[in-house]
Structure formats: C-alpha cells, structure tokens
C-alpha cells in the first residue's frame, strides 16, 4: 500500500516518532526548568562531563544518519548491494556511539557519580540512558533493514519499510542533536 502523505515511510512510524519527540521534549523542558532552579549544582556537574566523548558521539550519529540517507537513495535506484554497504557503514558508526557512551558511563561511575549523586546526575543519566535505549532499538532496526536489503527485499517501487526505519533513526539523531548541547555545552 502506497503512502499518500508527503512523508517517507509509513504513517504509523510518524505517529510513533511524534510521540517519542513529545516525550523527549517534555524531558528537555523539565531538565531546563530544574536547571534554572539549581544553577550551582548543574554548573558543577556540567564541568565533570566529557564533552569530547559527547562530540565524538554527535559525529558518529550524524555520520550514521548520512549513511542511512545514502542507503535509501541507493535503493531508490535499485542498487541493493550498495545500499547494504551503506547500512553496514551506518551500523559501524552507530556502534562507535555505543562504545563511547559505555566508556563515558564507566568513567563517570568510576569517578563516583551516580543517579543519586545529585539532581544534575539524575537527569544526566536518565536523559542519556533514555536516548541510549533508543540507539539500541535503532541498531536493531538498522540490522533488520540491512538483512532485508541484502535479500533484495527493497526496490525502487517498494521501500516503505526502509524509509520507516530510516525515519526512526533520524529521530534518534535529532534527539541527540538537542540533548548534546542542552546537557554538555550550555551552561
């Protein structure tokens, strides 16, 4: 069934994406309000974050999204092998995010900061882990897309599943693009 909306993928994924963006939005607004009420705690916590790790993760996710775009474009011209390669590259870039985020969590925990340290770290862990869970789901989706693409299940005429998965992955990227400066950069 062809999508009659001017959106890539299925309408259901867009309803899900909007719901998820709504949840992220509420969390970001709540974080900002609590930060205004506790400026000293947030300023001190902010100083202990690894902004280099955050930047590496930003680059990894943007790169991964770019590779997904290339995969969708390759399928649209019936180049499944090329699309599969782009999706594998996307998975590798997404894996960089996972490895760096795990290292960052390990480092932060070894320095003695936990969910119960203060309100800043409660938000830091909650927001970043909530996003991390979305990345893991995205990696599962990208893996399924890669396997389907390698089996030539997507064509120039029928690629809504690929576009739906790509749209979800771009939502994960968008959430990080807001989360990174909000938590890591803006004092």
C-alpha positions, 0 to 999 in steps of 0.5 A: 500500500502506497503512502499518500502523505508527503512523508517517507515511510509509513504513517504509523512510524510518524505517529510513533516518532511524534510521540517519542519527540513529545516525550523527549521534549517534555524531558528537555523542558523539565531538565531546563526548568530544574536547571534554572532552579539549581544553577550551582549544582548543574554548573558543577556537574556540567564541568565533570562531563566529557564533552569530547566523548559527547562530540565524538558521539554527535559525529558518529550519529550524524555520520550514521544518519548520512549513511542511512540517507545514502542507503535509501537513495541507493535503493531508490535506484535499485542498487541493493548491494550498495545500499547494504554497504551503506547500512553496514557503514551506518551500523559501524558508526552507530556502534562507535556511539555505543562504545563511547557512551559505555566508556563515558558511563564507566568513567563517570561511575568510576569517578563516583557519580551516580543517579543519586549523586545529585539532581544534575546526575539524575537527569544526566543519566536518565536523559542519556540512558533514555536516548541510549535505549533508543540507539539500541532499538535503532541498531536493531532496526538498522540490522533488520533493514540491512538483512532485508536489503541484502535479500533484495527485499527493497526496490525502487517501487517498494521501500516503505519499510526502509524509509520507516526505519530510516525515519526512526533513526533520524529521530534518534539523531535529532534527539541527540542533536538537542540533548548534546548541547542542552546537557554538555555545552550550555551552561 
